[in-house]
Amino acid sequence: MREVDRAMIEDYGIELIQMMENAGRNLAHLARARFLGGDPRGKRVVVLCGTGGNGGGGLVCARRLHNWGADVSVLTTRDDDAFAGVLAHQLRIARKMGIPVESAVGSSRWPDCDLLIDALIGYSLSGPPNGAAAVLIAQANAGETPVLSLDTPSGIDVSSGSIPGTAVRATATLTLALPKAGLVLPEMVSYVGELYVADISVPPGLYAGEGLGLAVDPIFALADIVRLA
């Protein structure tokens, strides 16, 4: 997936903000259909966001659910000055729209809600989660609110399926483009929950190119989101 992200940006000119929008839009669609009864109006949703691309997808999801009438709030793992580039852009939009955004530093409490969105840490995990991310993961696991994770439950090494520290136990996971090897291991079921994959508009030629050499069928021909398990 690192090679896919690189090639999309450098070889095809598909910018990070476009991929982020696709990811967050599909996450909001799955949240609405699977967890909010098809109608998000008045439903309470808390989105947990890190400062990487995963958090950006979470902010897009928060924006769309807000537009659809959900009562959305966002908890971030860092203060605003830790967000840069496209991430800072997404954060500014959320604030302009009046979506409550609060740093979780020093506090991990959130109001009772109908759904938690886990957009803390994606496939770029390096070592065990720490700081506010670790606190939020523990808090999410301690409650009974359903959790929908973006790309991977935060804290899982998606290449090996190992858990170097603590990890979210998701009700469902929406992974992006292709399933990651670590997510489909039998021992990951209790962390991944239901597994879905979403289209972020990766060109077929990119998969077949020299860097990857993969033959990938048009798996999203009938729907932008496909359930795998």
Secondary structure in CASP SS format (residue, H / E / C, confidence):
PFRMAT SS
TARGET T0000
AUTHOR 0000-0000-0000
METHOD secondary structure of the structure
MODEL  1
M C 1.00
R H 1.00
E H 1.00
V H 1.00
D H 1.00
R H 1.00
A H 1.00
M H 1.00
I H 1.00
E H 1.00
D C 1.00
Y C 1.00
G C 1.00
I C 1.00
E C 1.00
L H 1.00
I H 1.00
Q H 1.00
M H 1.00
M H 1.00
E H 1.00
N H 1.00
A H 1.00
G H 1.00
R H 1.00
N H 1.00
L H 1.00
A H 1.00
H H 1.00
L H 1.00
A H 1.00
R H 1.00
A H 1.00
R H 1.00
F H 1.00
L C 1.00
G C 1.00
G C 1.00
D C 1.00
P C 1.00
R C 1.00
G C 1.00
K C 1.00
R E 1.00
V E 1.00
V E 1.00
V E 1.00
L E 1.00
C E 1.00
G C 1.00
T C 1.00
G C 1.00
G H 1.00
N H 1.00
G H 1.00
G H 1.00
G H 1.00
G H 1.00
L H 1.00
V H 1.00
C H 1.00
A H 1.00
R H 1.00
R H 1.00
L H 1.00
H H 1.00
N H 1.00
W C 1.00
G C 1.00
A C 1.00
D E 1.00
V E 1.00
S E 1.00
V E 1.00
L E 1.00
T E 1.00
T C 1.00
R C 1.00
D C 1.00
D H 1.00
D H 1.00
A H 1.00
F C 1.00
A C 1.00
G H 1.00
V H 1.00
L H 1.00
A H 1.00
H H 1.00
Q H 1.00
L H 1.00
R H 1.00
I H 1.00
A H 1.00
R H 1.00
K H 1.00
M C 1.00
G C 1.00
I C 1.00
P C 1.00
V E 1.00
E E 1.00
S E 1.00
A C 1.00
V C 1.00
G C 1.00
S C 1.00
S C 1.00
R C 1.00
W C 1.00
P C 1.00
D C 1.00
C C 1.00
D C 1.00
L E 1.00
L E 1.00
I E 1.00
D E 1.00
A E 1.00
L C 1.00
I C 1.00
G C 1.00
Y C 1.00
S C 1.00
L C 1.00
S C 1.00
G C 1.00
P C 1.00
P C 1.00
N C 1.00
G H 1.00
A H 1.00
A H 1.00
A H 1.00
V H 1.00
L H 1.00
I H 1.00
A H 1.00
Q H 1.00
A H 1.00
N H 1.00
A H 1.00
G C 1.00
E C 1.00
T C 1.00
P C 1.00
V E 1.00
L E 1.00
S E 1.00
L E 1.00
D C 1.00
T C 1.00
P C 1.00
S C 1.00
G C 1.00
I C 1.00
D C 1.00
V C 1.00
S C 1.00
S C 1.00
G C 1.00
S C 1.00
I C 1.00
P C 1.00
G C 1.00
T C 1.00
A C 1.00
V C 1.00
R C 1.00
A C 1.00
T C 1.00
A E 1.00
T E 1.00
L E 1.00
T E 1.00
L E 1.00
A C 1.00
L C 1.00
P C 1.00
K C 1.00
A H 1.00
G H 1.00
L H 1.00
V H 1.00
L C 1.00
P H 1.00
E H 1.00
M H 1.00
V H 1.00
S H 1.00
Y H 1.00
V H 1.00
G C 1.00
E E 1.00
L E 1.00
Y E 1.00
V E 1.00
A E 1.00
D C 1.00
I C 1.00
S C 1.00
V C 1.00
P C 1.00
P H 1.00
G H 1.00
L H 1.00
Y H 1.00
A H 1.00
G C 1.00
E C 1.00
G C 1.00
L C 1.00
G C 1.00
L C 1.00
A C 1.00
V C 1.00
D C 1.00
P C 1.00
I C 1.00
F C 1.00
A C 1.00
L C 1.00
A C 1.00
D C 1.00
I E 1.00
V E 1.00
R E 1.00
L C 1.00
A C 1.00
END
